[in-house]
């Protein structure tokens, strides 16, 4: 009999937890969920704006790298020429 009541108690605890979860989901505070959805939408908008700003920066850095690389090639050529023909 004791084993049966222990099993019943476990089953009762699981059923009461499931009922509490369903009741909380059905009658829970909708304002909190709407607020979280609004915050999530705002964060998505900010992320899209950040991505839009990132592309021009990436292109500018690529252009600057190309300019620095060209200058480096010219300096290397001049330096090698000076090493071969000392004045």
C-alpha positions in Angstrom: 0.0 0.0 0.0 2.8 2.4 0.8 4.5 1.8 -2.6 1.2 2.5 -4.3 0.7 5.8 -2.5 4.3 6.8 -3.3 3.6 6.2 -7.0 0.4 8.1 -6.7 2.3 11.1 -5.1 4.8 11.1 -8.0 2.0 11.0 -10.6 0.1 13.8 -8.7 3.3 16.0 -8.6 3.8 15.6 -12.4 0.2 16.2 -13.2 0.0 19.3 -11.0 3.2 20.7 -12.6 1.8 20.1 -16.1 -1.5 21.8 -15.1 0.3 24.8 -13.6 2.4 25.2 -16.7 -0.7 25.0 -19.0 -2.6 27.5 -16.8 0.3 29.9 -16.7 0.7 29.7 -20.4 -3.0 30.3 -21.0 -3.6 33.0 -18.5 -0.1 34.5 -18.2 0.8 38.1 -18.6 0.6 39.0 -22.3 2.1 42.5 -21.8 5.4 41.0 -20.8 5.5 38.8 -23.9 4.5 41.8 -26.1 7.2 43.9 -24.5 9.8 41.2 -25.2 8.6 40.9 -28.8 9.0 44.7 -29.2 12.5 44.6 -27.8 13.4 41.7 -30.1 12.1 43.6 -33.1 14.1 46.7 -32.1 17.2 44.6 -31.8 16.7 43.1 -35.2 16.3 46.6 -36.7 19.5 47.8 -35.0 21.3 44.7 -36.3 20.2 45.4 -39.9 21.3 49.0 -39.6 24.7 47.9 -38.3 25.1 45.5 -41.2 24.2 48.3 -43.6 26.9 50.5 -42.1 29.5 47.7 -42.1 29.6 47.2 -45.9 30.8 50.8 -46.8 33.4 50.5 -44.0 34.6 47.2 -45.5 34.9 48.7 -48.9 36.8 51.7 -47.6 39.3 49.5 -45.7 39.8 47.4 -48.9 40.5 50.6 -50.9 43.0 51.8 -48.3 44.7 48.4 -48.1 45.1 48.5 -51.9 46.6 52.0 -51.7 49.1 51.0 -49.0 50.0 47.9 -50.9 50.8 50.0 -54.1 52.9 52.5 -52.0 54.8 49.6 -50.5 55.5 48.1 -53.9 57.0 51.4 -55.1 59.1 51.9 -52.0 60.4 48.3 -52.2 61.4 49.0 -55.8 63.2 52.2 -55.0 64.9 50.7 -51.9 66.2 47.8 -54.0 67.5 50.1 -56.7 69.4 52.2 -54.1 71.0 49.1 -52.7 72.3 48.0 -56.1 73.7 51.4 -57.1 75.2 53.2 -54.1 75.7 56.9 -54.7 
